Amino acid sequence: MYRTLTAAILEHQPLRHGGNLWLANVDFETGKPLDAEQDELGSFYGGLLAQGGNGVIGAAHTRTWAMVQARYGILPESVDSTDMRPLSKTNDLRPELADAALNHWLIDGREEWRHIVRDHYLAMKRWNKASYGYADIADVTASPKLQRDHCPGYWWSEQMKYYYLIFADTPRVDYRRIYLSTEGNVLRGLRRNG
């Protein structure tokens, strides 16, 4: 099923704007494009494509989201694919770009993916760090960026795991055999101590 659906997505949905690779939102019945909006939650898909054997297109999609991150310092919740203008200016401390880059790195070990995750973490540390933890951002285009009074649980349970795994090189993890759930839970690949 994955291969059938992915083949259809890769045949009908890629969009290129200014060298950036997006995947169009389409009507599920007709396949007609709906709009130019790209949701930050979709940034995980580049890593999934790489896991499924479509590393080149997956890498292009992940790099596109890394360019959005570079433009705003931190990812907005959604952008217009034609010009990268934020459509939703909030940042909800999402882990999807770090997840994608980790999956690329687990496959090919390229330092490029660690750099993307480093930039992701440093941006969150700079903009989202609050007195007693981390907080969502109300407007990524504002200067200074204004924090909201909210920190989602996935920041700690999922995202920090991605940061740790890509940088720790811990002997507790078999990086050649690790399998994570969509929420970053280790399904396989832990080693016993001793």
NULUM-960468 format. One record per atom (N, C-alpha, C, O, CB): residue in one letter; z, y, x. Coordinates in steps of 0.001 Angstrom, whole numbers, plus 500000, padded with zeros to 6 digits. Last residue first. Glycine has a CB too. Layout:
# residues N
AZYX;...
END
This chain:
# residues 194
G529636496338526496;G530255495243527236;G529369494129527392;G529743493123527995;G531466494786526605;N528556497232523205;N529164497601524484;N529697496345525152;N530149495413524488;N530301498650524289;R525431496365521703;R526890496206521798;R527360496670523159;R526650496520524153;R527312494734521553;R522920498614520546;R523382497580521488;R524895497523521442;R525556498525521172;R522884497867522945;L520678499187517826;L521957499468518514;L522294498292519422;L521997497138519113;L523121499723517482;G518405498452516451;G518247499060517755;G519533499459518446;G519494500013519544;G517403500231517629;R518121499200512989;R517996498241514083;R517883499017515382;R517328500116515410;R516766497300513883;L518920501301511425;L518770499987510804;L518706498887511840;L519176497774511606;L517528499949509937;V520685504190511409;V520129503199512323;V520118501839511628;V521168501295511286;V520944503140513652;N519691506806509280;N520626505718509536;N519958504667510414;N518805504299510188;N521118505091508211;G517972508863508555;G518455508805509924;G519494507742510205;G520122507763511263;G519007510097510284;E516892508679506085;E518045509570506229;E518675509485507616;E519782509979507830;E519087509242505175;T514995506741506248;T514535508118506040;T515672509128506130;T515417510328506243;T513855508240504689;S516320504703508966;S515968504942507566;S515479506379507435;S515539507149508394;S517187504673506617;L514955503635512093;L515827504500511319;L515369504542509874;L514177504430509587;L515860505909511914;Y514966501421514718;Y514390501695513411;Y515408502502512630;Y516571502116512514;Y514002500376512657;I514364500732518135;I515145501440517116;I514318501658515846;I513144502026515898;I515642502794517665;R513226499522520313;R513361498724519091;R514065499456517955;R514337498857516915;R514107497462519396;R513235501204522445;R511977500490522167;R512021499755520839;R510977499400520291;R511672499500523284;Y515830502104522669;Y514826503045522186;Y513475502381521909;Y512650502955521199;Y514647504157523190;D518657500875521912;D517433500309522475;D516278501134521908;D515812500882520797;D517279498758522133;V521649502542522537;V520451502458521709;V519312501842522509;V519042502242523641;V520050503853521180;R523662502789524342;R524000502110523086;R522774501900522197;R522844501164521213;R525052502910522327;P522878504377526414;P522668502940526575;P523011502146525312;P522687500962525219;P523497502430527734;T521190507379525468;T522401506569525445;T522085505082525633;T521115504586525062;T523151506783524132;D519694509707525679;D519317508527526467;D520503507563526565;D520774507006527629;D518837508943527888;A520106512160524331;A521234511467524956;A520830510357525913;A521553510086526872;A522111510897523900;F517927513355522995;F518387513900524277;F519409513047525015;F519564513202526226;F518966515235524053;I517337512022520673;I516217512417521520;I516671512920522892;I515891512912523844;I515402513490520827;L519869511550519501;L519026510440519941;L517924510876520897;L517614510153521845;L518412509762518747;Y520835514174518886;Y521528513298519827;Y520583512231520387;Y520507512035521600;Y522731512633519146;Y518965515039516977;Y519183515800518213;Y519820514910519276;Y519388514900520429;Y520075517036517945;Y519359513081515018;Y518048513221515672;Y518197513960516998;Y517627513559518013;Y517050513969514750;K522039513616514334;K521669512299514872;K520328512369515595;K520171511784516667;K521607511248513741;M521871516089513189;M522572515988514468;M522293514647515137;M522308514547516364;M524082516175514268;Q520488515346510795;Q519882516179511827;Q520562516061513188;Q519894515945514215;Q519902517607511388;E522354513672509340;E520996513280509705;E520492514054510918;E520119513469511935;E520055513493508529;S524925514722509018;S524716513275508988;S523347512843509486;S523207511737510009;S524910512770507600;W524753517564509205;W525645516793510073;W525252515323510143;W525247514740511227;W527076516914509588;W522748518208507390;W522774518864508699;W523601518033509672;W523204517824510818;W523348520302508588;Y523364516930505037;Y522387516283505923;Y522312516960507280;Y521853516342508241;Y521012516282505278;G525089518658503692;G525649517521504415;G524660516865505360;G525061516301506379;G526151516504503445;P524325522175504041;P524113520856503449;P524666519740504326;P524707519862505551;P522635520626503201;C526194524974503630;C525735524074504687;C525564522694504079;C526543522090503640;C526737524041505897;H526415528314502540;H526137526916502207;H525682526178503453;H524882526692504235;H525068526813501092;D526122531213502040;D527396530505502132;D527215529040501740;D527778528577500748;D528457531177501235;R523496532456504159;R524074532182502849;R525353531384503073;R525621530933504187;R523067531407501920;Q522715535060506521;Q523147533708506177;Q523644533642504739;Q524138534621504182;Q524243533239507132;L519908536910507446;L521138536871506665;L521469535445506254;L520630534722505716;L521019537765505428;K518699538078510509;K518594537053509471;K519948536924508765;K520994536841509410;K518146535678510079;P518550541667510999;P518907540306511385;P518769539352510201;P518729539773509046;P520338540265511938;S515564540967509671;S516150541182510988;S517330542134510827;S517120543313510542;S515093541750512002;A513809538517507713;A514716539658507856;A515213539759509292;A515271538770510022;A515909539534506883;T512454536173507462;T511694537320507957;T512578538541508186;T512132539511508800;T510586537668506984;V514105534302506338;V513745534102507747;V512972535273508325;V512837535377509544;V512929532843507899;D516735534753504311;D515390535289504519;D515045535194506004;D515615535908506828;D515288536766504017;A519051533180504189;A518518533744502953;A517078534217503120;A516278534103502191;A519389534898502486;I519847530100505714;I519389531481505905;I518747531956504603;I517982531216503983;I518376531590507107;D522836528048505714;D521449528324505348;D521139529796505611;D522041530626505718;D521186527965503858;A525055527583508507;A524772528049507151;A523272528227506958;A522536528517507901;A525510529371506864;Y527608525808510332;Y526238526291510190;Y525985526656508742;Y526622526108507841;Y525219525234510674;G530835526656511467;G529818525619511302;G528426526225511293;G528098527056512141;G530055524831510012;Y532421528921511272;Y533049527608511190;Y532042526486510973;Y532368525472510356;Y534064527596510080;S530709531148511672;S532045531110512281;S532634529707512331;S533275529337513315;S532982532017511519;A527415529715512148;A528382530565511453;A529746530403512127;A529897529603513050;A528462530203509926;K524090529395513042;K525482529191513466;K526372530220512780;K526117531423512825;K525620529295515019;N521480530075512472;N522262529441511418;N523725529241511772;N524531528944510891;N521661528131511077;W520325531270514777;W520273531941513479;W521230531363512448;W521747532110511617;W518884531878512942;R520951529694517098;R520895531161517151;R521059531786515771;R521839532724515603;R519576531616517767;K520862527068516230;K522088527560516871;K522118529090516880;K523170529702516694;K522201527016518315;M518256526974515301;M519361526799514354;M520668527325514943;M521473527945514248;M519512525314513970;A516953527350517744;A516748528306516654;A517875528202515640;A518392529216515171;A515390528069515969;L517804525074519128;L518208526395519614;L518008527479518554;L518799528419518471;L517422526752520871;Y516557523030517566;Y518017523118517683;Y518460524523518113;Y519383525092517529;Y518533522074518689;H513852523694517960;H514404523573516609;H515921523743516648;H516494524501515866;H514029522205515981;D513608523489520718;D513386524783520074;D513973524805518671;D514527525817518242;D511892525105520021;R514116520698520940;R514989521687521603;R514843523051520940;R515843523700520633;R514655521791523116;V511932519703519525;V513288519490519001;V514269520460519650;V515156520986518979;V513744518032519242;I509879520559521242;I509889520996519840;I511285520838519254;I511774521732518563;I508860520193519004;H510625519187523563;H510581520660523565;H510610521205522135;H511287522195521856;H509312521165524299;R510260516563522805;R511619517034523105;R511674518557523097;R512668519144522668;R512091516495524471;W507504516603522615;W508300516390521402;W509747516806521617;W510386517341520711;W508237514921520968;E506675516957525268;E506305517946524252;E507200517823523022;E507610518833522450;E504827517779523851;E507194514656526670;E508208515715526687;E507924516814525671;E508839517526525259;E508301516319528071;R506397511546525188;R505943512833525741;R507023513902525614;R507677514027524578;R504662513300525030;G506821508967524190;G507699509465525238;G507301510805525836;G507814511176526893;G507768508474526311;D505497507695522063;D504737507989523295;D505566508589524436;D505059508710525551;D503621508932522970;I507452506887520131;I506189506175520293;I505560506424521658;I505140505485522334;I505221506583519203;L509550508644520254;L509855507220520345;L508584506398520595;L508646505330521205;L510551506744519061;W508138511028519805;W508710510756521126;W509043509280521301;W508840508723522380;W509964511597521342;H507528510816517072;H506450510903518067;H506972510494519444;H506337509717520157;H505863512341518119;N510179510835516092;N509327509661515897;N508129509661516843;N507756508609517363;N508843509600514454;L511002513419516854;L511699512242517371;L510814511006517235;L510713510214518172;L513038512030516630;A509248514953515273;A509135515001516733;A509845513815517380;A509343513260518357;A509714516316517271;A510211514288512686;A508827513995513091;A508696513946514602;A508108513016515153;A507864515042512521;D512875515266512856;D512607513864512549;D511205513477513022;D511033512453513684;D512756513602511034;A512419517982513206;A513098517231514269;A512870515731514094;A512693515010515076;A514613517543514273;L511261518499510705;L510478518703511923;L511103517952513099;L510387517352513901;L510368520206512247;E513424517801508897;E512149517083508895;E511314517290510158;E510709516334510642;E511348517503507707;P515954518882508413;P515757518086509624;P514347517531509808;P514096516845510799;P516713516961509622;R516851522235507310;R516165520955507115;R515910520222508433;R515676520861509459;R514848521179506394;L518294524547506560;L518758523666507639;L518121522281507574;L518800521273507767;L520270523531507586;D516849526092504740;D517944525248504252;D518384524210505273;D518802523113504902;D517530524553502977;N515790529296504591;N515829528145505488;N517065527347505097;N518184527860505122;N515861528579507019;T513589531305502503;T514886530735502883;T514699529644503933;T513595529138504134;T515617530168501645;K511178532211501588;K511668532751502860;K513018532183503298;K513529532550504356;K511776534240502758;S508421530793500409;S509861530739500185;S510501531075501523;S510381530313502483;S510335529319499636;L506163531615501680;L506183531700500221;L507622531578499722;L507990532195498722;L505289530597499590;P505204533194504678;P506243532467503933;P506113532688502429;P505971533821501970;P507638532902504402;R501945532687505926;R502875533624505300;R503928532842504525;R503585531919503787;R502126534615504364;M499921531216507068;M501299530908507460;M502319531903506925;M503445531957507420;M501399530858508954;D497411531435505937;D497825532474506886;D499258532309507403;D499756533185508111;D497690533820506237;T496890529134504454;T495761529943504915;T496158530951505976;T495344531298506831;T495134530662503752;S499215527938503594;S498478527301504684;S497325528148505214;S496835527900506316;S497947525976504225;D502149529604503113;D500769529553502664;D499945529007503828;D499981529560504927;D500252530971502193;V505262527740503203;V504307528736503719;V502965528560503016;V502684527525502412;V504135528601505269;S508774527208502652;S507363526939502377;S506514528086502886;S506961529228502991;S507125526722500870;E511150527693504061;E511061526512503200;E509626526189502798;E509287525018502621;E511900526716501957;P510631528639507510;P510823528959506097;P510638527692505260;P510028526728505720;P509833530073505640;L512191527764510585;L511221527413509548;L511586527960508169;L512711527775507705;L511084525917509470;I512565530348513005;I513154529253512241;I512252528994511037;I511617529919510529;I514629529585511792;G510794531971514252;G512052531678514921;G512749530498514280;G513445529737514952;G512961532892514902;Y508298532346513207;Y509428532953512497;Y510769532741513188;Y511780533285512745;Y509502532404511106;R506562531120515111;R506242532423514516;R507469533105513926;R507665534305514119;R505185532258513439;A507686528646515683;A507569529645516750;A507322531040516174;A507828532029516705;A506433529266517716;Q507379527384513181;Q508718527616513733;Q508674528695514812;Q509541529568514845;Q509302526309514311;V504614527243513137;V505310528031512108;V506711528372512606;V507170529506512470;V505381527252510750;M504257525487515280;M503733526855515375;M504364527768514322;M504619528942514594;M502205526852515217;A505372523184514241;A506032523798515405;A505536525232515597;A506297526099516027;A505772522959516691;W503459522629512321;W504789523067511880;W505578523681513036;W506368524601512825;W505571521884511279;T501397521897514082;T501214523012513150;T502565523533512680;T502790524743512645;T500357522581511941;R502462519633515304;R502249520856516108;R502047522083515222;R502478523182515571;R501029520683517035;T502309517873513135;T503620518262513680;T503497519526514520;T504358520402514442;T504220517119514530;H499507517674512887;H500315518185511775;H501692518651512275;H502173519710511872;H500481517096510683;A498828516553515350;A498263517849514974;A499082518479513848;A499323519686513858;A496788517694514543;A500166514093515185;A500576515071516201;A500057516460515851;A500770517447516034;A500068514652517596;G498667512887513126;G500096513145512953;G500600514191513934;G501373515074513562;G500888511859513119;I496208512615514349;I496325513532513212;I497790513856512926;I498113514975512528;I495660512926511960;V497061510810516396;V496349512056516708;V496486513060515571;V496837514218515798;V494863511773516984;G498344508549515198;G499065509472516060;G498376510794516297;G499050511821516393;G499311508837517347;N498368506537513128;N497498507712513099;N498115508840513915;N498375509930513406;N497248508174511648;G500219504482512979;G499036504292513812;G498051505440513808;G496991505337514425;G498340503082513387;G502551504963511647;G501570504119510979;G500283503937511759;G499348503307511267;G501254504684509650;Q503833506784513279;Q504414505445513139;Q503416504474512519;Q503436503285512835;Q505689505501512288;A502175509000512751;A502196508395514092;A502758506976514033;A502219506068514665;A503034509258515067;L502886509494510087;L501513509130510422;L501449508459511791;L500746507464511965;L500609510368510397;L505566510229510510;L505260509012509750;L503830508553510037;L503585507358510209;L505453509254508233;G505214512624511893;G505881511506512551;G505613510185511841;G505453509148512485;G507374511759512621;G503963514135509861;G503288513910511140;G503894512740511897;G503163511942512485;G503350515164511997;Y505877514321507828;Y504748513416507658;Y503969513166508951;Y503378512100509118;Y503822513964506616;F507824516211507982;F508161514880508488;F506919513998508597;F506905513037509367;F509199514214507581;S506898518418506645;S506700518391508103;S507078517046508718;S506698516761509854;S507515519496508760;G507509518532503980;G506346517746504374;G506128517671505869;G505256516932506325;G505134518303503739;L509518520392503810;L509888518984503697;L508740518070504128;L508977516954504592;L510305518661502259;E508140522796503746;E508729522359505014;E509142520896504963;E509116520222505993;E509933523225505364;D505120522797501942;D506571522749501887;D507106522183503196;D506578521192503703;D507052521904500685;Q502486524904501448;Q502950523779502254;Q504463523864502328;Q505017524887502730;Q502307523784503688;E500024526115499164;E501426526018499582;E501687524745500387;E501188523667500063;E502345526057498358;A497603526518498047;A497646526559499512;A499063526395500047;A499287526521501251;A497056527866500017;D496836524231495337;D497229525524495878;D497223525444497401;D496875524409497970;D498628525951495348;L495406521906494486;L496219522695493563;L496472524108494073;L496337525074493322;L497538522001493315;P492342520060494674;P493385520876495322;P494096521767494311;P493474522313493399;P492775521740496440;K491931517089492751;K491523518472493025;K492668519240493673;K493825519094493276;K491072519180491724;G492648514591491919;G492435514781493347;G492022516189493717;G491783516465494893;G491406513829493829;T493307513899489313;T491927514304489600;T491625514404491089;T490464514311491487;T491642515629488949;E495983513021489384;E494992512327488552;E493556512647488953;E492690511771488935;E495199512688487096;F497461514624491081;F497529513173491278;F496518512407490433;F496222511252490735;F498916512679490961;D496104517387492661;D496463516817491367;D496413515300491486;D495414514751491950;D495510517327490234;V497359518097495974;V496295517788495020;V496879517251493721;V497995516732493688;V495311516772495619;N497875519971498781;N498519519506497555;N497408519287496544;N496608520187496287;N499603520532497022;A496482519061501954;A496417519776500683;A497282519124499614;A497406517901499548;A494984519855500203;L497935519336504996;L497489518324504027;L497616518940502637;L498710519294502199;L498334516984504142;W496843521010507990;W497701520880506827;W497172519743505971;W496071519246506206;W497767522208506020;L496508522094511206;L496230520989510297;L497291520905509220;L498479520750509502;L496147519670511060;N494993524977512653;N496184524283512168;N495796523205511170;N494865523381510384;N497170525275511525;G492735526409513219;G493114525350514148;G494353524570513740;G494727523606514408;G493334525930515490;G492519528085510969;G492858528642512276;G493310527603513277;G494179527879514104;G493924529667512124;H493035525441508974;H492992526899508912;H493416527406510282;H494550527182510706;H493921527471507762;R492073522518507466;R492216523209508747;R492050524696508511;R491064525150507930;R491181522693509793;L493333519818505637;L492844521197505608;L493033521780506997;L494061521548507632;L493590522058504522;P493128516527504318;P493283517422505471;P492617518786505253;P491496518880504753;P492701516766506715;Q492569514932501956;Q493523516023501911;Q493652516890503163;Q494266517953503065;Q494815515474501610;H490794512724502047;H490593513791501068;H491481515026501222;H491163516075500661;H490799513240499733;E491415510935504129;E490011511178503771;E489842512453502952;E488867513183503133;E489456509992502991;L494148510830504238;L493426511306505423;L491954511565505145;L491316512340505858;L493556510302506545;I494689509775501673;I495204511096502067;I494381511649503222;I493964512806503191;I496703511013502465;A493452507255501911;A492980508214500908;A493439509636501250;A492667510587501129;A493486507815499504;A495008506127503956;A493557506281504143;A492989507296503157;A492139508108503522;A492840504924503975;T497490506081502669;T497294506951503829;T495807507170504091;T495393508283504415;T497973506352505076;L497038504138500689;L497347505516500317;L497108506483501468;L496584507578501266;L498785505621499848;T496504501865502304;T495564502304501270;T495780503770500927;T494830504552500879;T495711501444500009;R498826501688503901;R497513501885504529;R496476502392503521;R495662503254503851;R497026500571505162;Y500842501262501943;Y500881502426502838;Y499496502715503405;Y499044503860503390;Y501886502195503986;M500000498817500826;M500000500000500000;M500000501261500880;M499262502209500613;M501213499990499055;
END
